Amino acid sequence: MKTTKFLAVLVLIFAVLSCQKDMDQVVEYDNLISATLIKSVSEDEVKALFILAKQFFPEIPDYTQEVVGGIGVYYMEYASTYLDGEPIVLSGLICAPVDASRNSMLVSIQNGTLVEHSSAPSNDLGNPAFLLMQAMAGLGYVIVIQDYIGFGASEEYPHPYYVKSLFQSTVKDMLVATKEMAESGEYPFRLSGEFFLAGYSLGGWATLISHNHLENDPIDGLTLMGSACGAGAYSLLDMKEYLFEQTDYKQPFYLALLIDGYRSVGAIQDDLSLFFSDPYDSRIPTLLDGEHSPGQINSQLTTNMTELLSQRLLTEFDMHSDYAPLKQSLEENSQQAWVNKAPIHLYHGDKDEDIPFSISENLYSEFQNIGMGPDKVRFVPLEGANHSTGSISMFLMVMDIVQEGFGIKRAF
């Protein structure tokens, strides 16, 4: 009898110690490193955000009656990979409802071109566009916004502008980290298991390549419902042709970012003088330091393409082997049409001079040529919109898509 009681006590002690060990054990995640609440917004304050956003964007409908509650804005750091599998810590914002009784759809918003470290989403909470994205969480969605490599937690790295593989891993790994965040039970939101992708300009390209990647390599427990891609340079070779034809291009900093991005990952290893004329070739490295704005960079370059670009680049791109690495990079980092599973909406302003309307038009034709009907791909021309005004026009349409019929199904 005493032996039985002694064994029972041992079992009880072992059980208590085992429980204590489990309680003390730190849970490790594949991608999530940390998520810190940096801003709490009440339901009334969310409504005020929509009112404030309407001052900047008068076209926005009155969403105040559709707000379901307050939100929390979190600064997230997560694990991803850089070149050759090198571990890298990336960051971004998570905007989530505080009502844990709801199952929320993830909406991942890929932002456009950044050059200043201060303009990263996690550093620029007061940006009107980011305020509007935060307010969307008050409609019941979990909003994901990446900082991108070269910004936020990774600002010591060069920005790999239009490098497909690094943008795809950036987007996917933050989605996985957000899923881990929800599953931890430490944050007051739950996920429905469905997600939607949206982005404009660089973000439009990032959205399309991520849609393709996530259909080929899906995330367990998350279903892609569709995407909205606006005014992206999906075919970089077509973009090159357009630029070479221009006598005056208003955004020369895009070209500096592109060549510098490919040099930063070793895709091209030549001196900038192979691509840019003097004195611009020597100016570019100091301009792309994370401290200069697009306007400041443009003012130190020239909008005249025949003066900015080297004559060899303009005349020998297709003939000389020196330009083969650049040509290969442009081909590899473009996105062609494919047999997509989840629906895609393409948007583009027909007055866009930064990224020509024809790029989206041609991509849509490619999708049609391989049999993708309107249930899979739609193209929405934004009449009268240039590159700047097209972004808000698209965003309003995307909000309607997301709001109607739980996101996507009724809209297509």
Summary of the structure (lengths in Angstrom):
residues: 412
radius of gyration: 23.8
end to end distance: 73.2
largest distance: 98.3
contacts: 1399
relative contact order: 0.11
helix: 46%
strand: 19%
